[in-house]
Amino acid sequence: MSFILTCEVVIDKYKFNYANSIEVESAWQTLGDKCTLKLPNKAVLKKNDIESEEISLEKTFKTGMPVSIKVGYDGNNYQIFEGYISNIKPNTPLELMCEDEIYKMKRSEKISENFNGTLTELFQKHYQGSTISDKVPNVFLKNFMIKQATKAEIIMKIKEEYGLAVYFRGKTLYVGLPYFEGLEKKAILHFQKNVIDSDLEYKKEDDIRLKAKATSFLSNNTKITVEVGDSDGDQRSLFFHGITDETQLKALAENELSKLKFEGYRGSVTLFGEPQITHSGTVLLYDDRYSERKGQRYVVDKVKTTWGTNGFRQVVELGKKVSG
């Protein structure tokens, strides 16, 4: 049984069912999804039922034009990117660099403000036009200084200072702790069935050396910090809110660090275009050679999707191991 690669590319009012190649990178840690789309430099478009005309795509496309991309097999396509053209490279084929909704955030008016209020109030005030998810943590920002910052820079400041995941899915802005979205779909990745390749390592808990700097943000806009773990370990950052006691903060930090020192897989796997994998979702790993590892569940940190003459692939970077 053969599978034919298909796609639906919509750029502004122009629609294409072909492309030279498509590459999308999506991760909760980064500031927005990115897409590289390659198309022929010229296209023949219908003017009406009888006439057609050849146009130069390089001269037709402009930065800021909306982009929607779906890919799949045999016409069963699913959405992998929504965003805007951010840059045009006049190569052969034509190369369009695209960004998701963060494109508009980078080009917003500069904001200066000493903000006092909750995270939800901050986003409701400055991100009108975006749907805000209903899982925003109840964090109060006191004297949160914004100095000539774009909306994208404010998002980056919140990600860096409060350890939160902030990202768009379409026009919905999700704000919360990593993996908070609660995606119910669990994709099965089977090493003997749908995994093409992997660079995974299976590590025992005793082989892992980690240390962490844990920070708790208090309601008076101060913070307390403790360090836990192995002094010679790889550095991690942990964030908490409203923990006022250092002893309690240390206990919570040690508990979270223990979750990162799990016995299991680390690295990435490469599979075909189905099933669709998204960051912050979960995958179940099956390997017939190791029955004791059957059904181990991991959250997904990053997905790189490629579609084109070399086939349809997803490179899935695993995050931490979870129960259930």
N, C-alpha and C positions, 0 to 999 in steps of 0.2 A: 504494500500500500504506500503510495507516494503522497507527500504533502507539498502543496504549492504555496510559496511565500506570497502574502498579499499585504497591502497597506492602504491607508486612507490618510492623505496629507492635505490639510486645508490651511492655506495662508491667505488671510484676509478674504477676498471673494474668489480666490483661485483654488481649484481642487485638482489633486493628482492621485492616481492610483499606482504610482511608481516612484522610485527614488534610487539613486546610486547606492547610498548607504545612510543609515540612521544610527546614532549612538547617544544614549541617554544615561546620565549618572544621577542617582538619587540616594540621599542619605540624610538621616535626621541630624547628624553633627554639623553639616555644612550649611552655608547660607544660600539656600535655594537649589533647585534641580537645574541641571544644564543639559543642553542637547546640541549635537552637531549634526546638521542635515545637509547631505550633498545631493544636488539635483543637476540635470543637464543645464547647460548655459542658455539653451533655447527650448521653447515648447510650442507646439501647435495647438491652438485653442479654437473651439468652435465659436463663430460669431452668431450663427443661427443654424437651422436645420440643414442648410445647404453649404454655406461658406465657412471657411476656417482661415485663421491667420497665424503666422509665426511671430512670436514675440521674444524679446531678449529678457530673460528673467532677472539678469543683473540690473537692468535699467528699470524693471517693473517693481521689484521688491524694495521696500524701505525699512529702515530700523523702526521698531515700534509696532510693526504689523503683527496682529495676533496669529498664533500658530497652534494647530491641533494635530496630533499624530496618533494614529491607531495602527497596530500591526497584528499579524496573526498568520494562520494557515487557512487556505481554501476559503477565504472570505470571512472567516470567523475571527474578526479583529477586536482587539481591546485597546483601551486608552493607555498610552505610556508617557504622554507629555502634553501639557497645555502651557502656553506661555507667549513669548514675544521675540521677534528678531532683535538681537542686541548688537550684532556686527555682521557685515557681509564681506567675504573674501572673494575677490574676482578671479578665482582659480578655475581650472578645468578638471572635474566638474565644479560648478558653483558651490561655494561652501557658506552655509548660513549658521552662525552661532546664535543660540537661543537661550533664554533664561525664563524661569517660571514667573509667578506674580511678583517675585522679588525685584524684577526688572523695573516695575513702576515705583517700588519702594526706594530704589537707589536714586531715582530721579525726582523725588518729592521735594517740596519746599523745605528749606532748613528750619529746624525747630529749636528754640531756646526756651527753657522753662525749668523752674525748680518745682518738680511735681510732688504732690502729696496725695496719696490715694492708693487704691488697690490696683493690682495688675489688670484686672478686668476693666476698671475705669480708665486706665491708661490706654488700653487698646480701643475701647469704645470711643474715646475722645479723638484719637489720632489716626485710627484705621477705619474710618467710615467708608463703606463701599466693600469692605471685606466681611465675610461672615466669621465671627469669632466662635470657636468651639466652646462647648459648655463645661469643659473640664479644666478651666484655668485655675491654678492653685490660689488659695486665699492668702496671698502675700500682700502685705501693706508696704508701700514704698514711701518712705519719709525723706524729704529733701533729696529726691532723686534728680540729680543735676543733668540736664540735657543742654548741651552747648553747640549750637549751630550744627545739628545732626539731622541727617535724612532719616526717614522711617526705617530704612534698612540698617543704618548705623545704630538706631535705638534697639532693634531686634538683636543685633550682634552684641550690644552692651548687656542686654538681659541674659543672653545665652552664656556669655563669658563670666559675668559677675554672680549669677544666681544658679548656674548649672542646669538651666532648663532647656528642653527641646522646643524649638520654635520653628515651624515650617508650614508651607502651604500644601494643600491637596486641592487642586483647582483654585477656586477663589476663597476657600475656607482656610482660616489661619488657626493652626493648632498650637496651643501653649500648655506645657506641663512637664512633668518629669519624664525622662527617657522611657520609651515603650509604654506610655500611659494611654495611648489611643484605644487599646483594647480591641484590636482587629480579631474577629472571631475565626476567620478562615485560616486553617492550618494546612499548608501544602506538604505533601510527602515527597521527600527526596530519597530515592532508593539507589544505592551505589551500583546495583546490578541491573537496573532498569532504565532510569532516566538521568542519571548523573554521567556526564561525558568525561569530566576530569576533575581533579581536586588538588589543592596544595595543603590539605588538612594535616594537622598533627594531633595525635591523641596523647594528652598529657595526664599524668597522675597528679593528684593534689600536692604531694610532697615535692614535686619538681618545680613548683611555681613560687616565685619570690616577688612579693608586691609590698609596696608601702603606699600610704595615702595621707593626704592633707585634707582634713575634714573641717568645713566651715559652716557655722550656723548663723543665719541672719536674724537679728532681733527686731522687734517692732519699733524700737527707738533709733533705728538706722545704724546700730552698732553691730558688731559680729564677734564671735569667739571662734578660736581655731585650735585644733589638736592634731597631732600626728600619730599614726598607728601603723603597725605592720613591720616588715623586715627592713632593716636599715639599708641593706644592699639591694633592695628590690626595685622593680620598675615603678615609677611614680604614677599615682592616680589622684584625681581630685574628687571629693565627695561633698555634696551640698545638702544642708538641712535648713529648716525654717522654724524659728520659735523655741529651739532648745537652749535653755539658759544655763544649764549646769554642765560643766566640763566633763564630769564623770559620766553623766548620761550620754553626752555627745560622743565620748570615747567608746562607750559600749555599743552605741548605734553604729559608729563608724567601723568597729571591729566586726560587727555582724554583717554589714554591707560588704566589707572587704573579703569576708569568708565566702560570700556568694560569687565573688570574682575568681576565687582560688578553687574552682570546681575541677573535678576530674572529667575530662571530656575533650571534644574537638575544638580546635582553634584554626582559623584560616578561612578559606573560601572554596566553593564548589562551582563548577560550570555545568549548566544543563541547557536543554533546548528551550524553546520559547514558551512551552507549556509544562506545568501550570504557571500562571503569572505569579511572580513573587514581588512583594513590596516591602520597603523598609519599615521597621517597627512591627511587622507581622511576625508570625512564628512558622517554623518549619519542623517537621519530624524526620529524623534521619534513620534509615534502615540499611543494615549491612548484613547480608546472609552469612558472611564469613565470621562475624562476631555476634553471636546471639545475645550476649550480655549487654550489647550496645543498642539493641533493638528499640526503636521508638523514642530515642533521646530527643528532647525538644529544645530548640534554641530560638532566640529572637534574632531578627535580621537587622544588621547595622547599615548595610549599603547594598545597592543593586546596580550593576552596570549592564544595560541591555544594548545589544548590537543586532542590527538587521541589515541584510544586503546580499551581495553576491557570494559572500563567504558563509551565508547561512543566518540563522536566527538563534542567538545565544543569550543566556543570562548568567552573569558571574555574581554569585551571592556571597557576601561577606557576613559571617556569623558573628553574633554578639554573645551575650552570656547564656549559659544553660539555665533553663527554667523547669519547674515541676509542673505536672498536670498534663 
